[in-house]
Amino acid sequence: MEQVDLIAEALNLTLFGMGFVFLFLTLLVFVTKLMSIIIHRVNTNKQASVTVNNMDDELDEETKFVIEEAIKIHRGA
């Protein structure tokens, strides 16, 4: 009887341990994806403003407009 209790305790500990690891890794994946989305949005906004500012010095209005529209089409906006 004592051996049955020991095996039941081992299975219980194993299931709780594996469940905790699974939940922790799942949470880690979601937090990493959220951080990636936030960083991508911030980086895209900064990159777009820098690109437009640099283009103002070198390109005429028509060329700038065509490039901006091509970027919008490429991004699917």
C-alpha positions in Angstrom: 0.0 0.0 0.0 2.9 2.4 0.8 4.3 1.9 -2.7 1.0 2.8 -4.3 0.9 6.0 -2.3 4.5 6.8 -3.4 3.7 6.2 -7.1 0.5 8.4 -6.8 2.5 11.2 -5.2 5.2 10.9 -7.9 2.5 11.1 -10.6 0.9 14.0 -8.9 4.2 15.9 -8.6 5.0 15.2 -12.2 1.7 16.4 -13.5 1.8 19.6 -11.5 5.4 20.3 -12.4 4.8 19.7 -16.2 1.7 21.8 -16.0 3.5 24.7 -14.4 6.3 24.5 -17.0 3.7 24.4 -19.8 1.9 27.5 -18.4 5.1 29.4 -17.9 6.4 28.7 -21.4 3.0 29.6 -22.9 3.0 32.9 -21.0 6.5 33.5 -22.1 5.5 33.1 -25.8 2.6 35.5 -25.5 4.7 38.1 -23.7 7.4 37.8 -26.3 4.9 38.2 -29.2 3.3 41.2 -27.5 6.7 42.9 -27.0 7.5 42.1 -30.7 4.3 43.8 -31.9 4.9 46.9 -29.7 8.5 47.3 -30.9 7.5 46.7 -34.5 4.8 49.5 -34.3 7.2 51.9 -32.6 10.0 51.2 -35.0 7.7 51.5 -38.1 6.5 55.0 -36.9 10.0 56.2 -36.3 11.3 54.8 -39.6 8.5 56.3 -41.7 9.1 59.8 -40.2 12.9 59.6 -40.7 12.4 58.4 -44.3 10.0 61.2 -45.2 12.3 63.8 -43.6 15.3 62.6 -45.6 13.4 62.5 -48.8 12.3 66.1 -48.5 15.8 67.3 -49.2 16.6 65.3 -52.2 13.4 64.5 -54.1 10.7 66.6 -55.8 7.1 66.3 -54.8 5.9 63.9 -57.5 8.7 61.4 -56.9 8.1 61.6 -53.1 4.4 61.0 -53.6 5.0 58.0 -55.9 7.5 56.4 -53.4 5.1 57.0 -50.4 2.2 55.3 -52.3 4.4 52.4 -53.3 5.3 51.9 -49.6 1.7 52.0 -48.6 0.7 49.5 -51.3 3.6 47.2 -50.2 2.5 47.3 -46.6 -1.1 46.7 -47.5 -2.5 49.9 -46.1 
